[in-house]
Amino acid sequence: MSRAHDKLPGYPDNQGTKRTFEDTYDEYRPRIRHYLALKLNPTAADDLTQQVFLKAMENLDKFNGTSSLFTWIFKIAQNTVKNEYRSLARKNEKPYDFTRFESQSISLDFAGYVDIRIDIGAALKKLSERDQQIISLRFFVDCTLQEISQIVGMRESAVKNRLYRSLAKLKKELREWGDITIMSILDLISIESKSEANHHQNKVHQDLFQELKNNVEQMAAKYNHQPSRKIVIEIYPDLPTFHQAVGESDAPNWFMGTFDNCTLKIVSPLNPGPEHTYHSILRSTLHLYAMWLISDINPLAPRWIRQGIGGYEAQQMSEDFIRSTTTEAILSRAIPSFEDLNDDSWDFGKTGFQFSYLIVAFMIEKYGLDSLNQFIRNPDDYYGIFHLSKEDLHEQWTKNLQHQLN
């Protein structure tokens, strides 16, 4: 709000001391804004917050002190939300709702590069509307039990009981996360157990943290690039949830992760599906991070370079697996072209990962990391970097693969 007012209204707060409305604005604005951001379009939250406080200031003479000042202002925010819903309905638009705000962030801050998130949206949707409201007020808007009691019109003891039952149901819905439930859910929405929960080790987050910590700085140095943006890792509880979240409900079981802009999305290592293991999900996350890093260097880098470097850095494919799945194609000279390796269909999963890895390994062994770094940044400059045409480089690689089989 503008600080241009010479005299801001004063009023008695619930301790009987004098305060100005400016003090109230500073204290309550973040909580009101967060509520509006969760219930409506977050981009409109700032303007709507201003509207709420302006309306509160204009009607301050109507505040009779029967509730706390915060709950009185919050009622104005609720009415603002209702008015916005009516306006959106007339425009045939849907409001934003916090239960679609699926990923709450837990930050593992190392080198300033990575945040890790877990998906609790599906579990929240299993609660009743009233319980969702109480959860959102307590943990996303930071209301006290007394404030919630006044807002929802229930006794404080009833609010507390519903809150505990809701927490129990959330933990039951998220039981497949194992230790992740104990720490992260309690961290996000704990009541009294938070300090105790901090003593639990969250195996997934700790292992993922260690996997990335051991490699992120090394990759930045190897590819001469400091990430320009922080990346977020979203963890989904199982394959169906992950596939649905990324809009690929019919995806094959090996598809366990992807990245979009600065967000890596993976399935939980605790529930990896039939074609992965706990460890392979961790290594595949490193694969995805390497792909993202190459895209951050050059968004136009070919898919096979990104996939190949991801596989090379993660080293999640054994030599025996690569050999057994590529030998037939190598012997019959049916090795995919560079264009074939840019295939974006599910057929890439048959041998695309293997051959992308093999060409990157060949480039590093034959021409060195400096040449690969040049190629990442100038992927059309075959002559300038390798002194060969694209076709000649592919032929050279083919002969190398055949030689290794002998």
C-alpha positions as CSV (number, residue, x, y, z in Angstrom):
1,M,0.0,0.0,0.0
2,S,1.1,3.6,-0.5
3,R,2.9,5.2,2.4
4,A,1.7,8.7,1.2
5,H,-1.1,9.0,3.9
6,D,-0.2,11.7,6.4
7,K,-2.5,10.1,9.0
8,L,-3.4,6.4,9.0
9,P,-6.3,5.3,11.1
10,G,-5.6,4.0,14.6
11,Y,-7.6,1.4,16.5
12,P,-7.4,-0.7,19.6
13,D,-6.0,-4.2,19.0
14,N,-6.9,-7.2,21.2
15,Q,-4.3,-6.2,23.8
16,G,-5.8,-2.7,24.1
17,T,-2.8,-0.8,22.6
18,K,-2.9,1.6,19.8
19,R,-1.7,0.5,16.4
20,T,-1.9,2.0,12.9
21,F,-3.4,0.3,9.9
22,E,0.1,0.4,8.3
23,D,1.3,-1.9,11.1
24,T,-1.6,-4.2,10.3
25,Y,-0.8,-4.2,6.6
26,D,2.8,-5.1,7.2
27,E,1.9,-7.9,9.6
28,Y,-1.0,-9.5,7.7
29,R,-0.3,-8.8,4.1
30,P,1.9,-12.0,3.4
31,R,-0.7,-14.3,4.8
32,I,-3.6,-12.7,3.0
33,R,-1.7,-12.6,-0.3
34,H,-0.7,-16.3,0.1
35,Y,-4.4,-17.2,0.6
36,L,-5.4,-15.3,-2.5
37,A,-2.6,-16.8,-4.5
38,L,-3.7,-20.3,-3.5
39,K,-7.4,-19.7,-4.3
40,L,-7.1,-17.6,-7.4
41,N,-4.6,-17.0,-10.1
42,P,-1.3,-16.3,-8.3
43,T,-0.4,-13.5,-10.8
44,A,-3.5,-11.5,-9.6
45,A,-2.7,-12.0,-5.9
46,D,-0.9,-8.7,-5.4
47,D,-3.6,-6.5,-6.9
48,L,-6.3,-8.4,-5.0
49,T,-4.4,-8.1,-1.7
50,Q,-4.3,-4.3,-2.2
51,Q,-8.1,-4.3,-2.8
52,V,-8.7,-6.3,0.4
53,F,-6.7,-3.9,2.6
54,L,-8.1,-0.8,0.9
55,K,-11.6,-2.1,1.6
56,A,-10.6,-3.0,5.2
57,M,-9.3,0.5,5.7
58,E,-12.4,2.1,4.2
59,N,-14.6,0.1,6.5
60,L,-12.5,0.1,9.7
61,D,-15.3,1.8,11.6
62,K,-17.4,-1.4,11.2
63,F,-14.8,-3.5,13.0
64,N,-16.4,-4.2,16.4
65,G,-13.7,-6.3,18.1
66,T,-15.8,-9.4,18.5
67,S,-13.2,-11.3,16.5
68,S,-9.5,-10.7,15.9
69,L,-8.6,-8.1,13.4
70,F,-6.9,-10.7,11.2
71,T,-10.1,-12.8,10.9
72,W,-12.1,-9.7,10.1
73,I,-9.8,-8.9,7.3
74,F,-9.7,-12.5,6.2
75,K,-13.5,-12.5,5.8
76,I,-13.0,-9.6,3.4
77,A,-10.5,-11.7,1.5
78,Q,-13.0,-14.6,1.4
79,N,-15.7,-12.3,0.0
80,T,-13.1,-11.1,-2.6
81,V,-12.5,-14.7,-3.6
82,K,-16.2,-15.3,-4.0
83,N,-16.6,-12.2,-6.1
84,E,-13.8,-13.3,-8.3
85,Y,-15.3,-16.8,-8.7
86,R,-18.5,-15.2,-9.8
87,S,-16.7,-13.1,-12.3
88,L,-14.7,-16.1,-13.6
89,A,-18.0,-18.1,-13.9
90,R,-19.5,-15.4,-16.1
91,K,-16.4,-15.5,-18.3
92,N,-16.6,-19.4,-18.3
93,E,-13.1,-19.6,-16.7
94,K,-12.0,-21.9,-13.9
95,P,-10.4,-20.5,-10.7
96,Y,-7.0,-21.6,-9.5
97,D,-7.3,-23.8,-6.4
98,F,-4.7,-24.8,-3.8
99,T,-5.5,-28.5,-4.2
100,R,-4.1,-28.2,-7.8
101,F,-1.0,-26.6,-6.3
102,E,0.5,-30.1,-6.3
103,S,4.1,-29.7,-5.3
104,Q,5.1,-28.2,-2.1
105,S,8.8,-27.3,-2.1
106,I,11.4,-28.8,0.3
107,S,14.8,-27.2,-0.5
108,L,18.0,-29.1,-0.3
109,D,20.2,-26.1,-1.1
110,F,23.7,-27.0,-2.3
111,A,25.6,-24.8,-4.7
112,G,22.3,-22.9,-5.1
113,Y,21.3,-25.2,-8.0
114,V,18.5,-27.6,-6.8
115,D,15.2,-27.6,-5.0
116,I,13.4,-30.9,-4.4
117,R,9.6,-31.1,-4.2
118,I,7.1,-33.8,-3.4
119,D,3.6,-34.1,-4.7
120,I,0.9,-34.0,-2.0
121,G,-1.9,-32.7,-4.2
122,A,-3.5,-36.1,-4.8
123,A,-3.6,-36.8,-1.1
124,L,-5.1,-33.4,-0.3
125,K,-7.9,-34.1,-2.7
126,K,-9.0,-37.1,-0.6
127,L,-10.0,-34.8,2.2
128,S,-13.4,-33.2,2.5
129,E,-13.8,-29.6,1.4
130,R,-14.0,-28.4,5.0
131,D,-10.9,-30.4,6.0
132,Q,-9.1,-29.0,2.9
133,Q,-10.1,-25.5,4.1
134,I,-8.8,-26.1,7.6
135,I,-5.5,-27.6,6.3
136,S,-5.0,-24.6,3.9
137,L,-5.7,-22.1,6.6
138,R,-3.4,-23.7,9.1
139,F,-0.4,-24.7,7.0
140,F,-0.6,-22.6,3.8
141,V,-2.0,-19.3,5.3
142,D,-0.4,-19.9,8.8
143,C,-3.6,-19.2,10.8
144,T,-3.8,-20.1,14.5
145,L,-6.4,-22.6,15.7
146,Q,-8.3,-19.7,17.2
147,E,-8.3,-17.8,13.9
148,I,-9.5,-20.9,12.0
149,S,-12.3,-21.4,14.6
150,Q,-13.5,-17.9,13.9
151,I,-13.2,-18.2,10.1
152,V,-15.0,-21.5,9.7
153,G,-17.5,-21.0,12.6
154,M,-16.5,-24.1,14.6
155,R,-15.3,-24.5,18.2
156,E,-11.5,-24.5,18.5
157,S,-11.5,-28.0,20.0
158,A,-13.5,-29.3,16.9
159,V,-11.0,-27.6,14.6
160,K,-8.1,-29.2,16.4
161,N,-9.7,-32.7,16.2
162,R,-10.4,-32.3,12.5
163,L,-6.9,-31.1,11.9
164,Y,-5.4,-34.2,13.6
165,R,-7.7,-36.6,11.7
166,S,-6.9,-34.9,8.4
167,L,-3.2,-35.3,9.1
168,A,-3.6,-38.9,9.9
169,K,-5.5,-39.4,6.7
170,L,-2.8,-37.6,4.7
171,K,-0.1,-39.8,6.2
172,K,-2.2,-42.9,5.3
173,E,-2.7,-41.7,1.7
174,L,1.1,-41.1,1.4
175,R,2.2,-44.3,3.2
176,E,3.9,-45.6,0.0
177,W,6.4,-42.8,0.4
178,G,7.8,-44.6,3.5
179,D,10.3,-42.3,5.3
180,I,9.4,-39.4,3.0
181,T,6.0,-39.2,4.8
182,I,7.5,-39.0,8.2
183,M,9.8,-36.0,7.5
184,S,8.5,-34.0,4.6
185,I,4.8,-34.1,5.4
186,L,5.4,-33.3,9.0
187,D,7.8,-30.6,7.9
188,L,5.1,-29.1,5.7
189,I,2.1,-29.5,7.9
190,S,3.1,-30.6,11.4
191,I,1.4,-29.5,14.5
192,E,3.4,-30.6,17.5
193,S,5.7,-33.3,16.1
194,K,8.0,-31.1,13.9
195,S,11.0,-31.1,16.2
196,E,10.8,-34.8,16.7
197,A,10.4,-35.4,13.0
198,N,13.6,-33.6,12.3
199,H,15.5,-36.5,13.9
200,H,14.2,-38.9,11.2
201,Q,16.4,-39.4,8.2
202,N,14.6,-39.0,4.9
203,K,16.3,-41.6,2.8
204,V,15.0,-40.6,-0.6
205,H,16.0,-36.9,-0.2
206,Q,19.3,-37.7,1.4
207,D,20.2,-40.3,-1.3
208,L,19.1,-38.0,-4.1
209,F,21.0,-35.1,-2.5
210,Q,24.1,-37.1,-2.2
211,E,23.8,-38.4,-5.8
212,L,23.6,-34.9,-7.2
213,K,26.1,-33.4,-4.8
214,N,28.7,-35.8,-5.9
215,N,28.2,-34.9,-9.6
216,V,26.7,-31.5,-10.1
217,E,29.8,-29.4,-9.5
218,Q,31.9,-31.9,-11.4
219,M,29.6,-31.7,-14.5
220,A,29.7,-27.9,-14.3
221,A,33.4,-27.9,-14.5
222,K,33.6,-30.7,-17.2
223,Y,31.2,-28.8,-19.5
224,N,32.5,-25.3,-18.7
225,H,29.1,-24.1,-17.6
226,Q,27.6,-22.7,-14.4
227,P,23.8,-23.2,-14.5
228,S,22.0,-20.0,-15.3
229,R,18.9,-20.9,-13.3
230,K,18.0,-23.0,-10.3
231,I,16.4,-26.3,-11.2
232,V,13.5,-27.9,-9.3
233,I,13.1,-31.7,-8.9
234,E,9.5,-32.9,-8.4
235,I,9.0,-36.4,-7.0
236,Y,5.8,-38.2,-7.8
237,P,4.7,-41.2,-5.6
238,D,4.2,-43.8,-8.4
239,L,4.4,-44.3,-12.2
240,P,0.6,-43.7,-12.9
241,T,0.7,-40.5,-11.0
242,F,3.9,-39.4,-12.7
243,H,2.6,-40.3,-16.2
244,Q,-0.7,-38.5,-15.6
245,A,1.2,-35.4,-14.3
246,V,3.3,-35.1,-17.4
247,G,0.4,-35.8,-19.8
248,E,1.6,-39.2,-20.8
249,S,-0.9,-41.6,-19.3
250,D,-0.1,-44.4,-21.8
251,A,3.6,-44.1,-21.5
252,P,5.8,-47.3,-21.2
253,N,7.0,-48.4,-17.8
254,W,10.6,-47.4,-18.4
255,F,9.5,-43.7,-18.7
256,M,10.3,-42.5,-15.2
257,G,11.4,-39.0,-15.6
258,T,11.5,-35.9,-17.8
259,F,12.3,-32.2,-17.6
260,D,10.4,-29.2,-18.7
261,N,12.1,-25.8,-18.7
262,C,13.7,-25.8,-15.2
263,T,11.7,-28.6,-13.6
264,L,12.8,-32.2,-13.4
265,K,10.0,-34.6,-12.8
266,I,10.7,-38.1,-11.5
267,V,8.8,-41.0,-10.0
268,S,9.7,-41.8,-6.4
269,P,12.6,-44.3,-6.0
270,L,10.5,-46.0,-3.3
271,N,8.0,-47.0,-5.9
272,P,9.9,-47.2,-9.2
273,G,7.7,-49.5,-11.2
274,P,8.5,-52.9,-12.8
275,E,11.5,-51.7,-15.0
276,H,13.5,-49.7,-12.5
277,T,15.0,-50.0,-9.1
278,Y,15.6,-47.5,-6.3
279,H,19.2,-47.1,-7.5
280,S,18.3,-46.8,-11.1
281,I,15.9,-43.9,-10.4
282,L,18.7,-42.0,-8.6
283,R,21.1,-42.5,-11.5
284,S,18.4,-41.6,-14.0
285,T,17.8,-38.4,-12.2
286,L,21.5,-37.6,-12.7
287,H,20.9,-38.5,-16.4
288,L,18.1,-36.0,-16.5
289,Y,20.1,-33.3,-14.8
290,A,22.9,-33.7,-17.3
291,M,20.4,-33.4,-20.2
292,W,19.1,-30.2,-18.6
293,L,22.6,-28.8,-18.2
294,I,23.3,-29.4,-21.9
295,S,20.0,-27.7,-22.8
296,D,21.0,-24.8,-20.6
297,I,24.2,-24.5,-22.5
298,N,22.5,-24.7,-25.9
299,P,18.8,-25.2,-26.2
300,L,19.3,-26.3,-29.8
301,A,21.7,-29.1,-29.0
302,P,20.5,-32.3,-30.7
303,R,18.5,-34.8,-28.6
304,W,21.1,-37.5,-29.1
305,I,23.8,-35.3,-27.6
306,R,21.7,-34.5,-24.6
307,Q,20.6,-38.2,-24.1
308,G,24.1,-39.4,-24.8
309,I,25.8,-37.1,-22.3
310,G,23.0,-38.0,-19.8
311,G,23.8,-41.7,-20.2
312,Y,27.5,-41.1,-20.1
313,E,27.3,-39.1,-16.9
314,A,24.8,-41.4,-15.1
315,Q,26.5,-44.7,-16.2
316,Q,23.3,-46.5,-15.4
317,M,23.6,-49.0,-18.3
318,S,25.9,-51.9,-17.9
319,E,28.4,-52.9,-20.7
320,D,26.6,-56.2,-21.0
321,F,23.2,-54.6,-21.4
322,I,24.6,-52.2,-24.1
323,R,26.3,-55.0,-25.9
324,S,23.4,-57.4,-25.8
325,T,20.9,-54.8,-27.2
326,T,23.1,-53.3,-29.9
327,T,25.2,-56.2,-31.3
328,E,22.6,-57.3,-33.9
329,A,22.3,-53.7,-35.3
330,I,26.1,-53.2,-35.4
331,L,26.7,-56.5,-37.2
332,S,24.1,-55.8,-39.8
333,R,25.2,-52.2,-40.2
334,A,21.7,-51.0,-39.1
335,I,23.2,-48.4,-36.8
336,P,20.8,-45.5,-36.4
337,S,21.8,-42.2,-38.1
338,F,22.1,-39.0,-36.2
339,E,18.7,-38.0,-37.5
340,D,17.3,-41.3,-36.3
341,L,18.6,-40.6,-32.8
342,N,16.6,-37.4,-32.7
343,D,13.5,-39.5,-32.7
344,D,11.0,-38.2,-30.1
345,S,8.7,-41.3,-30.1
346,W,8.6,-44.1,-27.6
347,D,10.6,-46.2,-30.1
348,F,13.7,-44.3,-28.9
349,G,13.5,-46.5,-25.8
350,K,14.4,-49.6,-27.7
351,T,18.1,-48.7,-28.5
352,G,18.2,-44.9,-28.7
353,F,19.7,-44.5,-25.2
354,Q,22.4,-47.1,-25.9
355,F,23.5,-45.7,-29.3
356,S,23.4,-42.1,-28.0
357,Y,25.6,-43.1,-25.2
358,L,28.0,-44.9,-27.6
359,I,28.5,-42.0,-29.9
360,V,29.2,-39.6,-27.0
361,A,31.7,-42.1,-25.5
362,F,33.3,-42.4,-29.0
363,M,33.6,-38.7,-29.4
364,I,35.3,-38.3,-26.0
365,E,37.7,-41.2,-26.5
366,K,38.6,-40.2,-30.1
367,Y,38.5,-36.4,-30.1
368,G,38.5,-35.4,-26.4
369,L,36.2,-33.5,-24.1
370,D,37.2,-30.1,-25.6
371,S,35.9,-31.2,-28.9
372,L,32.6,-32.4,-27.4
373,N,32.2,-29.1,-25.6
374,Q,32.7,-27.3,-28.9
375,F,30.2,-29.5,-30.5
376,I,27.6,-28.9,-27.8
377,R,27.8,-25.2,-28.6
378,N,28.1,-25.6,-32.4
379,P,26.4,-28.9,-33.3
380,D,26.5,-28.2,-37.1
381,D,30.2,-27.5,-37.3
382,Y,31.4,-31.1,-38.1
383,Y,34.2,-30.0,-40.3
384,G,35.5,-27.3,-38.0
385,I,35.5,-29.6,-34.9
386,F,36.2,-33.1,-36.3
387,H,37.6,-32.3,-39.8
388,L,35.0,-34.6,-41.2
389,S,31.5,-34.4,-42.7
390,K,28.6,-35.7,-40.7
391,E,28.4,-38.8,-42.9
392,D,32.1,-39.5,-42.5
393,L,32.0,-39.1,-38.7
394,H,29.1,-41.6,-38.6
395,E,31.0,-44.0,-40.8
396,Q,34.1,-43.7,-38.6
397,W,31.9,-44.4,-35.5
398,T,30.3,-47.4,-37.2
399,K,33.7,-49.0,-38.0
400,N,34.8,-48.3,-34.4
401,L,31.7,-50.2,-33.1
402,Q,32.3,-53.1,-35.4
403,H,35.9,-53.3,-34.4
404,Q,35.0,-53.4,-30.7
405,L,32.9,-56.5,-31.4
406,N,35.8,-58.4,-32.8
